[in-house]
């Protein structure tokens, strides 16, 4: 049995974000991301599994690839900021609706 769509989405998200992290060639950034991975995965699993952010995330990533391929650093920075802001709103909604309680995560 293969991974659930939620875990497949998270694996794809990991691969996507590994590209700029590797390009940054910043060992501190790499270490911070590695340390936060368990928490990030927990949040992303809830986000993708409830479809709060899965579709938006894919669309944001597609747009980001396009502007990066075009060499537009300013647009890439703006899209990244928008993406993280929206994801932050989804995470806040999960906390506000108690979806991070032990029962909800079981």
Residue, then its C-alpha position, 0 to 999 in steps of 0.5 A: x500500500x502506497x502513501x496516502x495523498x496527504x503524505x505524498x503531498x508532504x513528500x512533494x513539498x519537501x522536495x520542492x523546498x529542498x531546492x532553494x534550501x540547497x541553493x542557499x548553501x546556508x548550513x544554519x538554515x539547513x539545520x533549522x529546517x531539519x530541526x523543525x521538520x517534525x513540527x512542520x510535517x504535523x502542521x502540513x499533514x493537517x493542512x493537506x488532509x483538511x484541504x485548507x492549504x493543499x490546492x493553494x500550495x500547489x498553485x503557489x508553487x507553480x507560480x513561484x517556479x514560473x517567476x524563478x524560471x523568468x529570473x524575477x527575484x522580486x516577484x519570487x520574494x513577494x509570492x513567497x511572502x504571500x504563501x507563508x502568510x496564507x499558510x500562517x492563516x491556515x495554521x492559526x485556523x487549525x489552532x483556533x479550532x483545537x485541531x492540534x489537541x492530542x485527540x485531534x492528532x490521534 
